[in-house]
């Protein structure tokens, strides 16, 4: 489960680039306070967004755990924990990451698909790909929070 994320400082700066550039100009003119205020605000924005992201990912993981039924030693649980970092998966990813057979990898994916945790995004029977929509939604929500204001 994700307990910490490293949010780039730029996530806070990107929210208002005009203010940031104005504070840089002020700094060049000798006004230190403007850049300190801008960088402090950016830091708090990045930290707040990171905390919200961690909370959203933890909520998705908790919901997924409620929906999932599998043996306690099943690769399903390891895959569930990995979804925060890798919300789009295929059988090759599961095999390679967890060192399981093709059959075990596909069974884990199928369990999570049946539970509504994953859904297949590709067509057909070959090169199939699944995604965890709640994880992707949390990442999109985070990205929306760092969109430029100006």
N, C-alpha and C positions, 0 to 999 in steps of 0.2 A: 504494500500500500504506500502511496505517496504521502509523505509527511512534510517534506520540504521541497521547494523549488528554488532554483536560482533564476531570478528575474533580471534580465539585463537592465542596467541603469538607463539605457537609451529608451526603454519602455516608458519611462517617466518624461524624458525629454521630448519624445515624439508627440506628446499630447498637445504641445503648444510651441512649435518651432519658432514662430515669430517672437514670442517672449524670450526664448532662449537666445536667439541672435541679437535681440535688443540688449539683453543683459551682457552679452559678450562685448558689444559696442560700448556699453557703459563702463565695463571693466577696463577696456582699452583707454577710456577717457579718465580713468582713475577712480571710478565708483565701484568699490569692491562689494558693497552691500547688495547691489542688484544681482550679481552672479551668485552670491551665497544664497540669496532668497530663491532664485531660479533653481539652483541645484538642490536645495533643501526640499522645495516643492516637488521636484521630479523624483527625488528619493522616496518621499512619502507616497507619491502616486504609484510608483513601482512596487513598493512594499504592500500597499493596500490591494493592488491588483493581484500580486502573488499570493497573498493570504486568501483572497476570494477564490483564486484558482485552486489552491490546495483544498479549501472547503468544498468546492464543487466536485473535484475529483474524488474526495473521500465520500461524499454523498452518493455519487454514482457507484463507487465500489461497494458501499453498504447495500444499496438497492440491488446490485448485481448478485451479491451474496445471498440476499433473501430469495431471489428468483432461481438460484442454482441448487441443484440436487446432484451430489456426486460423493463417492467415497472420500474420506479425509486425505488419503494418500494419492488421489488422482491428480494427473497433470492439469486437470481443469482448474484447480485452485491456483496453481502457479501461473497459468495463462491469464486467469482473472486478474491476478496481481500485476502482471506485465502490461495489461491494456492501457494503463495511464501513460506509459512511455511509448507504447506501440499500439495505437487504437485501430490500425488496419493490419490484418494478418492474413496469411495463407498457410497452407500445410507445411511448406518448406520452412517458413519462419518457426513454426512450432517445433518441427523436427530438429532443426539446427539449434534453437535456443535451449530446448529442454532435453535434448539427446534421447528422443523417443522414436519409435518406429512410425512409419507412414500411417499405419492403422491406428495407433494410439493418438497420433496428432489429429487425424481426422475425427476420431471419436470425441476428443476434447472440444474441437470446433463445433461438431454437431450438437454436443450437450449444451454449449452456450448459445447456439443458434436456436435450439428447441426452447430454451429458457427465455429467449427474447433479449439476451445480452448482446449477441452479435446478429448481424443479418448480412446475407450474401449480396454483394454489390455488382458482381460480374455475372455474365450470362453463360449458360452452357455448363459442361461438366469438366472442362479442362481449364487449368490456370485460374481456379476460383479464388476470390478474395472476399473477406468478410470485414465488417467494421463495427465498432462500438459507438453507436450514435450519441449516447450521453457524454462520453469522453470527448468526442469531436465537438459537441455543442459547448462544453465547458471551455475548450481551447478557443473556439470561435468567440465566445463571450469575452474571454480574456483579450483576444486580439481586437475586438470592438472597443474595448476600454482604452486602448493605446493608439487609436486612430488620431490622426492630426486634427487639431481644432482649426488651425489657420493654414 
